[in-house]
Amino acid sequence: MGYTGGEAFEPNYDKIGDHTEAMLVEFDDSVTYNQLLAKFFAEHTPGVSSRQYRSCIFYHDDDQRAAAEAVRDGLVGMGKRWVRHTAVEPASAFWQAEDYHQKYLAKMQTRFAGYGR
């Protein structure tokens, strides 16, 4: 987890500025970019929110941009209108988030294990 898409130097959770919270995904040739896009849209429900929590795909080249826009626009054309809120923008510097933001869901599942039983 980290921050990208903005101009501020060394953003953090308290001073995020114009950045967006994001995940940096590194992948090898055993996974295609289109497979990642399919997983993203299957697992993610885009919404309109603040710049910090908005839905955005940050691309690294024109092929990634074109693929992300094609998948998003294709889903909109199939009636999945909520994905239109997902922006597609060029990647910029990625700043690692604070340690307490890393693996946040796993930490919360461990922290609250056993509650509600």
N, CA, C and O of each residue as an XYZ file, in Angstrom:
468
protein
N       0.847     -1.166      0.000
C       0.000      0.000      0.000
C       0.892      1.228      0.000
O       2.013      1.230      0.508
N       0.335      2.272     -0.596
C       1.075      3.514     -0.635
C       0.250      4.621     -1.261
O      -0.979      4.557     -1.308
N       0.947      5.631     -1.737
C       0.312      6.824     -2.285
C       0.929      7.151     -3.641
O       2.143      7.048     -3.822
N       0.085      7.546     -4.588
C       0.563      7.917     -5.913
C      -0.425      8.888     -6.554
O      -1.490      9.169     -6.004
N      -0.054      9.384     -7.706
C      -0.960     10.229     -8.471
C      -0.955     11.691     -8.084
O      -1.816     12.450     -8.529
N      -0.006     12.099     -7.267
C       0.039     13.495     -6.838
C       1.408     14.100     -6.993
O       2.340     13.463     -7.483
N       1.516     15.329     -6.570
C       2.763     16.083     -6.724
C       3.549     16.253     -5.424
O       4.751     16.517     -5.463
N       2.888     16.106     -4.275
C       3.553     16.358     -2.990
C       4.714     15.386     -2.788
O       4.660     14.239     -3.230
N       5.757     15.857     -2.118
C       6.932     15.048     -1.818
C       6.701     14.321     -0.497
O       6.311     14.941      0.492
N       6.938     13.017     -0.476
C       6.804     12.176      0.708
C       5.444     12.320      1.393
O       5.381     12.713      2.558
N       4.367     12.011      0.692
C       3.049     12.072      1.330
C       2.927     11.007      2.416
O       3.642     10.005      2.394
N       2.039     11.223      3.346
C       1.718     10.221      4.352
C       0.230     10.330      4.668
O      -0.453     11.206      4.137
N      -0.266      9.465      5.509
C      -1.705      9.424      5.760
C      -2.237     10.754      6.292
O      -3.353     11.152      5.957
N      -1.462     11.430      7.103
C      -1.903     12.708      7.684
C      -1.698     13.881      6.737
O      -2.357     14.910      6.879
N      -0.802     13.741      5.783
C      -0.526     14.792      4.800
C      -0.503     14.171      3.409
O       0.531     14.137      2.741
N      -1.666     13.682      2.989
C      -1.733     12.970      1.710
C      -1.739     13.924      0.528
O      -1.366     13.546     -0.582
N      -2.160     15.153      0.762
C      -2.176     16.139     -0.315
C      -3.048     15.694     -1.466
O      -4.203     15.316     -1.269
N      -2.498     15.737     -2.675
C      -3.266     15.402     -3.876
C      -3.041     13.956     -4.339
O      -3.326     13.622     -5.489
N      -2.538     13.113     -3.458
C      -2.286     11.718     -3.799
C      -3.526     10.848     -3.578
O      -4.498     11.269     -2.951
N      -3.464      9.635     -4.103
C      -4.502      8.627     -3.933
C      -3.878      7.413     -3.258
O      -2.758      7.024     -3.590
N      -4.598      6.813     -2.312
C      -4.112      5.566     -1.737
C      -4.175      4.501     -2.823
O      -5.168      4.401     -3.544
N      -3.124      3.712     -2.940
C      -3.043      2.750     -4.035
C      -2.212      1.541     -3.648
O      -1.476      1.555     -2.661
N      -2.348      0.494     -4.450
C      -1.496     -0.683     -4.335
C      -0.581     -0.716     -5.542
O      -1.015     -0.444     -6.661
N       0.656     -1.041     -5.328
C       1.598     -1.255     -6.416
C       1.638     -2.759     -6.683
O       1.990     -3.542     -5.801
N       1.281     -3.152     -7.890
C       1.227     -4.568     -8.240
C       2.352     -4.861     -9.218
O       2.416     -4.284    -10.303
N       3.237     -5.764     -8.821
C       4.290     -6.226     -9.709
C       3.909     -7.630    -10.149
O       3.525     -8.459     -9.324
N       4.012     -7.899    -11.443
C       3.612     -9.205    -11.944
C       4.572     -9.661    -13.022
O       5.269     -8.858    -13.643
N       4.596    -10.982    -13.235
C       5.484    -11.548    -14.249
C       4.657    -12.031    -15.442
O       3.441    -11.840    -15.485
N       5.315    -12.642    -16.383
C       4.664    -13.053    -17.636
C       3.641    -14.178    -17.466
O       2.922    -14.495    -18.414
N       3.559    -14.786    -16.285
C       2.566    -15.842    -16.079
C       1.166    -15.259    -15.880
O       0.176    -15.992    -15.904
N       1.085    -13.949    -15.684
C      -0.190    -13.244    -15.532
C      -0.218    -12.121    -16.558
O       0.743    -11.362    -16.686
N      -1.315    -12.021    -17.282
C      -1.423    -10.936    -18.254
C      -2.034     -9.701    -17.597
O      -2.698     -9.790    -16.564
N      -1.799     -8.578    -18.205
C      -2.386     -7.333    -17.717
C      -3.908     -7.406    -17.776
O      -4.588     -6.917    -16.873
N      -4.445     -8.011    -18.831
C      -5.903     -8.155    -18.920
C      -6.452     -9.050    -17.814
O      -7.571     -8.823    -17.352
N      -5.705    -10.053    -17.377
C      -6.137    -10.874    -16.247
C      -6.177    -10.035    -14.967
O      -7.094    -10.171    -14.158
N      -5.180     -9.170    -14.792
C      -5.186     -8.280    -13.628
C      -6.372     -7.325    -13.670
O      -7.016     -7.085    -12.649
N      -6.658     -6.786    -14.838
C      -7.800     -5.891    -14.977
C      -9.106     -6.614    -14.662
O      -9.973     -6.064    -13.984
N      -9.248     -7.844    -15.151
C     -10.460     -8.618    -14.875
C     -10.617     -8.849    -13.374
O     -11.715     -8.714    -12.834
N      -9.535     -9.193    -12.710
C      -9.563     -9.410    -11.258
C      -9.907     -8.111    -10.536
O     -10.716     -8.112     -9.607
N      -9.305     -7.015    -10.952
C      -9.575     -5.712    -10.342
C     -11.060     -5.384    -10.409
O     -11.672     -5.056     -9.393
N     -11.641     -5.471    -11.598
C     -13.047     -5.094    -11.738
C     -13.990     -6.113    -11.095
O     -15.104     -5.756    -10.711
N     -13.569     -7.367    -10.972
C     -14.398     -8.371    -10.308
C     -14.411     -8.170     -8.790
O     -15.410     -8.459     -8.131
N     -13.308     -7.679     -8.243
C     -13.156     -7.569     -6.793
C     -13.434     -6.171     -6.246
O     -13.608     -6.005     -5.039
N     -13.477     -5.183     -7.104
C     -13.512     -3.783     -6.684
C     -14.832     -3.142     -7.083
O     -15.293     -3.294     -8.214
N     -15.435     -2.424     -6.141
C     -16.648     -1.677     -6.450
C     -16.303     -0.201     -6.444
O     -16.197      0.403     -5.377
N     -16.127      0.391     -7.616
C     -15.757      1.798     -7.685
C     -16.882      2.692     -7.171
O     -18.064      2.364     -7.274
N     -16.490      3.787     -6.636
C     -17.458      4.770     -6.187
C     -16.883      6.161     -6.314
O     -15.702      6.336     -6.615
N     -17.706      7.122     -6.090
C     -17.264      8.513     -6.113
C     -16.919      8.884     -4.678
O     -17.765      8.802     -3.788
N     -15.717      9.278     -4.464
C     -15.266      9.605     -3.117
C     -14.229     10.711     -3.209
O     -14.096     11.375     -4.237
N     -13.513     10.893     -2.140
C     -12.446     11.890     -2.122
C     -11.293     11.434     -3.010
O     -11.230     10.272     -3.413
N     -10.407     12.334     -3.304
C      -9.235     11.978     -4.107
C      -8.436     10.878     -3.419
O      -7.861     10.021     -4.091
N      -8.394     10.891     -2.116
C      -7.639      9.898     -1.367
C      -8.172      8.487     -1.599
O      -7.386      7.547     -1.712
N      -9.475      8.325     -1.672
C     -10.076      6.996     -1.748
C     -10.742      6.694     -3.084
O     -11.534      5.756     -3.177
N     -10.444      7.452     -4.094
C     -11.112      7.264     -5.382
C     -10.668      5.984     -6.075
O      -9.674      5.364     -5.697
N     -11.422      5.604     -7.091
C     -11.110      4.428     -7.885
C     -10.275      4.865     -9.089
O     -10.715      5.689     -9.890
N      -9.079      4.313     -9.210
C      -8.191      4.724    -10.294
C      -7.244      3.586    -10.661
O      -6.748      2.869     -9.792
N      -7.004      3.435    -11.938
C      -5.967      2.533    -12.439
C      -4.847      3.420    -12.965
O      -5.065      4.244    -13.853
N      -3.660      3.250    -12.420
C      -2.498      4.021    -12.858
C      -1.692      3.158    -13.815
O      -1.214      2.087    -13.443
N      -1.543      3.621    -15.032
C      -0.861      2.828    -16.064
C       0.585      3.294    -16.246
O       0.949      4.415    -15.894
N       1.407      2.376    -16.818
C       2.832      2.654    -17.033
C       3.211      2.823    -18.493
O       4.324      3.254    -18.796
N       2.301      2.490    -19.407
C       2.587      2.694    -20.830
C       1.265      2.780    -21.596
O       0.192      2.547    -21.039
N       1.364      3.118    -22.877
C       0.158      3.301    -23.683
C      -0.649      2.015    -23.847
O      -1.874      2.067    -23.955
N       0.020      0.865    -23.866
C      -0.707     -0.404    -23.973
C      -1.564     -0.641    -22.725
O      -2.713     -1.069    -22.834
N      -1.010     -0.364    -21.548
C      -1.782     -0.517    -20.319
C      -2.948      0.476    -20.285
O      -4.054      0.121    -19.878
N      -2.705      1.695    -20.705
C      -3.781      2.699    -20.732
C      -4.914      2.222    -21.630
O      -6.079      2.230    -21.231
N      -4.566      1.806    -22.843
C      -5.576      1.375    -23.806
C      -6.350      0.163    -23.276
O      -7.570      0.102    -23.423
N      -5.660     -0.793    -22.669
C      -6.326     -1.982    -22.136
C      -7.267     -1.616    -20.992
O      -8.400     -2.095    -20.945
N      -6.808     -0.771    -20.070
C      -7.649     -0.379    -18.932
C      -8.891      0.361    -19.401
O      -9.991      0.097    -18.916
N      -8.725      1.284    -20.339
C      -9.879      2.026    -20.860
C     -10.834      1.101    -21.609
O     -12.051      1.245    -21.492
N     -10.297      0.153    -22.378
C     -11.148     -0.769    -23.142
C     -11.967     -1.663    -22.215
O     -13.157     -1.873    -22.448
N     -11.340     -2.186    -21.173
C     -12.068     -3.051    -20.239
C     -13.121     -2.242    -19.494
O     -14.274     -2.661    -19.391
N     -12.729     -1.093    -18.979
C     -13.694     -0.237    -18.260
C     -14.864      0.141    -19.163
O     -16.023     -0.008    -18.774
N     -14.569      0.623    -20.353
C     -15.621      1.069    -21.266
C     -16.484     -0.103    -21.735
O     -17.686      0.058    -21.947
N     -15.882     -1.267    -21.897
C     -16.652     -2.449    -22.274
C     -17.642     -2.844    -21.189
O     -18.778     -3.219    -21.481
N     -17.209     -2.759    -19.940
C     -18.106     -3.074    -18.827
C     -19.246     -2.061    -18.735
O     -20.388     -2.432    -18.463
N     -18.938     -0.788    -18.961
C     -19.991      0.230    -18.979
C     -20.991     -0.101    -20.086
O     -22.200     -0.010    -19.873
N     -20.501     -0.484    -21.260
C     -21.358     -0.846    -22.378
C     -22.233     -2.059    -22.107
O     -23.283     -2.228    -22.728
N     -21.794     -2.911    -21.167
C     -22.574     -4.092    -20.789
C     -23.570     -3.773    -19.672
O     -24.235     -4.667    -19.149
N     -23.665     -2.495    -19.314
C     -24.620     -2.095    -18.282
C     -24.044     -1.955    -16.897
O     -24.778     -1.630    -15.964
N     -22.751     -2.189    -16.725
C     -22.114     -2.059    -15.410
C     -21.634     -0.620    -15.252
O     -20.438     -0.332    -15.234
N     -22.612      0.264    -15.140
C     -22.341      1.698    -15.190
C     -21.462      2.210    -14.051
O     -20.796      3.233    -14.208
N     -21.445      1.525    -12.914
C     -20.672      2.012    -11.777
C     -19.171      2.069    -12.059
O     -18.452      2.825    -11.406
N     -18.693      1.287    -13.015
C     -17.259      1.298    -13.293
C     -16.817      2.585    -14.003
O     -15.622      2.862    -14.104
N     -17.782      3.362    -14.489
C     -17.416      4.619    -15.161
C     -16.703      5.575    -14.203
O     -16.047      6.520    -14.643
N     -16.828      5.334    -12.905
C     -16.167      6.185    -11.907
C     -14.689      5.834    -11.727
O     -13.986      6.503    -10.970
N     -14.218      4.809    -12.401
C     -12.807      4.434    -12.298
C     -11.992      5.255    -13.286
O     -12.160      5.139    -14.500
N     -11.110      6.084    -12.748
C     -10.229      6.896    -13.587
C      -9.083      6.029    -14.107
O      -8.713      5.036    -13.481
N      -8.531      6.409    -15.245
C      -7.346      5.758    -15.810
C      -6.341      6.875    -16.046
O      -6.550      7.743    -16.894
N      -5.241      6.846    -15.284
C      -4.275      7.948    -15.306
C      -2.845      7.424    -15.337
O      -2.591      6.290    -14.928
N      -1.913      8.235    -15.816
C      -0.510      7.795    -15.831
C       0.036      7.629    -14.411
O      -0.275      8.407    -13.509
N       0.853      6.600    -14.244
C       1.497      6.372    -12.947
C       2.531      7.461    -12.697
O       3.157      7.982    -13.620
N       2.685      7.779    -11.443
C       3.736      8.716    -11.033
C       4.506      8.052     -9.900
O       4.345      6.855     -9.664
N       5.324      8.795     -9.210
C       6.105      8.225     -8.113
C       5.177      7.525     -7.120
O       4.092      8.019     -6.815
N       5.613      6.380     -6.627
C       4.855      5.617     -5.633
C       5.580      5.737     -4.308
O       6.769      5.438     -4.202
N       4.846      6.178     -3.303
C       5.404      6.349     -1.963
C       4.824      5.281     -1.047
O       3.605      5.160     -0.922
N       5.689      4.514     -0.412
C       5.265      3.450      0.496
C       4.491      4.050      1.668
O       4.926      5.035      2.265
N       3.343      3.455      1.993
C       2.556      3.906      3.142
C       3.218      3.450      4.443
O       4.115      2.607      4.443
N       2.764      4.016      5.518
C       3.269      3.679      6.840
C       3.041      2.188      7.133
O       2.155      1.563      6.548
N       3.842      1.632      8.036
C       3.757      0.205      8.347
C       2.351     -0.212      8.776
O       1.900     -1.300      8.419
N       1.658      0.625      9.528
C       0.343      0.223     10.020
C      -0.697      0.121      8.905
O      -1.783     -0.413      9.132
N      -0.391      0.620      7.704
C      -1.289      0.470      6.556
C      -1.016     -0.804      5.761
O      -1.846     -1.212      4.949
N       0.110     -1.425      5.978
C       0.470     -2.614      5.222
C      -0.323     -3.816      5.739
O      -0.397     -4.045      6.946
N      -0.914     -4.582      4.818
C      -1.696     -5.782      5.157
C      -2.779     -5.454      6.189
O      -3.007     -6.210      7.133
N      -3.431     -4.326      5.992
C      -4.420     -3.806      6.937
C      -5.568     -4.793      7.182
O      -5.927     -5.046      8.332
N      -6.146     -5.350      6.112
C      -7.266     -6.278      6.285
C      -6.858     -7.519      7.072
O      -7.611     -7.988      7.926
N      -5.691     -8.044      6.796
C      -5.209     -9.211      7.535
C      -5.026     -8.865      9.005
O      -5.350     -9.670      9.878
N      -4.513     -7.686      9.281
C      -4.337     -7.270     10.677
C      -5.683     -7.137     11.379
O      -5.814     -7.536     12.536
N      -6.680     -6.586     10.700
C      -7.997     -6.407     11.309
C      -8.689     -7.753     11.532
O      -9.373     -7.931     12.540
N      -8.523     -8.697     10.612
C      -9.123    -10.019     10.787
C      -8.521    -10.717     11.995
O      -9.232    -11.373     12.755
N      -7.220    -10.579     12.173
C      -6.552    -11.173     13.324
C      -6.990    -10.470     14.597
O      -7.259    -11.122     15.606
N      -7.063     -9.167     14.560
C      -7.410     -8.373     15.741
C      -8.815     -8.689     16.243
O      -9.049     -8.756     17.449
N      -9.752     -8.883     15.309
C     -11.141     -9.090     15.686
C     -11.599    -10.552     15.591
O     -12.794    -10.835     15.666
N     -10.665    -11.461     15.430
C     -11.006    -12.889     15.377
C     -11.686    -13.288     16.690
O     -11.213    -12.965     17.779
N     -12.786    -13.983     16.555
C     -13.487    -14.446     17.750
C     -14.611    -13.547     18.205
O     -15.467    -13.983     18.975
N     -14.639    -12.273     17.744
C     -15.742    -11.399     18.122
C     -17.004    -11.839     17.403
O     -16.938    -12.289     16.259
N     -18.135    -11.717     18.046
C     -19.415    -12.022     17.419
C     -19.754    -13.508     17.410
O     -20.724    -13.921     16.774
N     -18.975    -14.299     18.103
C     -19.259    -15.754     18.154
C     -20.120    -16.059     19.346
O     -20.473    -17.217     19.574
